[in-house]
């Protein structure tokens, strides 16, 4: 089946956001009246209805009824622009909105680690603020407005997901369907003086992950106290782990782990099924998880957020450990070979606090820890697998 593309998606960056002067703009903040929108709808509403129609047809069509299916529903919000039905704004009164607790650049942060949020600066409402580049402070009044609208856009999608889950139940799939909920990346809401996703900070790389597995998670939830809605694990998992996990849960053969050179392998995985964690949330799992982000320069540039491969001169290889440290090395990068030169390190970061407000990589008292983490980072994801699978 070809992927469904909502027809209203073509208006993503159109001037459809109403301003106080009665004109339409391309804003990041964009609560709307559906009746005034092109096609009188929004992409996520269309995607939800398409998915619900699929479930209904699958349950009634004699050719598909009883057959297994995989349905991936991709929601856009709260991706920018924050365009959603305006009634969701009522859920978040402005007097209850607060700016980020750490709105300044982390002390000791190397300039290469900073992302100057160029993807939102061009939007009409942000451009009107006349903010300097690259280290601008968003005015508190507008910071709160963005945060308020981000929350409202999230609740809008939450309501749509509720409609989709209701359809699973209505059409008889809720008792035998695995449901996973994930995000593809985080998004800074003023933390570290940043307003986007183009970095290795946890606010950009850590994402929500929830799974419902009939006969497994629902059975265990019955043992919880009434005020609890599920079980939570502190185990470190990554998005690459979702595929092998779903394969195992569905009884499909899990592909082998990719070899060092997987260029000639038809199907393999760099992920690891975390079914053992679902069965026992206290299971010791990966020692670290990894991310990376490219930069064109040691200092913030107009293309720092989204450099092309040919523009990439530095790569930030980052690791979050089970001890809750985050360690990063920004190394010289060759766009032709697409490999980092680990002998040419431009900068290091080490954050011991979860908010990542103080880089201590250059502090002498942490030199031993930096050396240990550097060795671990360079060994890569294979070394971080659970000891019994390493």
HELIX and SHEET records of a PDB file:
HELIX    1   1 UNK A    7  UNK A   11  5                                   5    
HELIX    2   2 UNK A   34  UNK A   36  5                                   3    
HELIX    3   3 UNK A   38  UNK A   40  5                                   3    
HELIX    4   4 UNK A   43  UNK A   60  1                                  18    
HELIX    5   5 UNK A   86  UNK A   91  5                                   6    
HELIX    6   6 UNK A   94  UNK A   96  5                                   3    
HELIX    7   7 UNK A  111  UNK A  113  5                                   3    
HELIX    8   8 UNK A  118  UNK A  121  1                                   4    
HELIX    9   9 UNK A  124  UNK A  127  1                                   4    
HELIX   10  10 UNK A  140  UNK A  170  1                                  31    
HELIX   11  11 UNK A  191  UNK A  193  5                                   3    
HELIX   12  12 UNK A  202  UNK A  205  1                                   4    
HELIX   13  13 UNK A  217  UNK A  221  1                                   5    
HELIX   14  14 UNK A  240  UNK A  249  1                                  10    
HELIX   15  15 UNK A  275  UNK A  279  1                                   5    
HELIX   16  16 UNK A  364  UNK A  366  5                                   3    
HELIX   17  17 UNK A  367  UNK A  379  1                                  13    
HELIX   18  18 UNK A  381  UNK A  384  5                                   4    
SHEET    1   A 2 UNK A  17  UNK A  18  0                                        
SHEET    2   A 2 UNK A  24  UNK A  25 -1                                        
SHEET    1   B 2 UNK A  29  UNK A  32  0                                        
SHEET    2   B 2 UNK A  82  UNK A  85  1                                        
SHEET    1   C 2 UNK A 179  UNK A 182  0                                        
SHEET    2   C 2 UNK A 209  UNK A 212 -1                                        
SHEET    1   D 4 UNK A 288  UNK A 295  0                                        
SHEET    2   D 4 UNK A 314  UNK A 321 -1                                        
SHEET    3   D 4 UNK A 326  UNK A 334 -1                                        
SHEET    4   D 4 UNK A 339  UNK A 351 -1                                        
END                                                                             
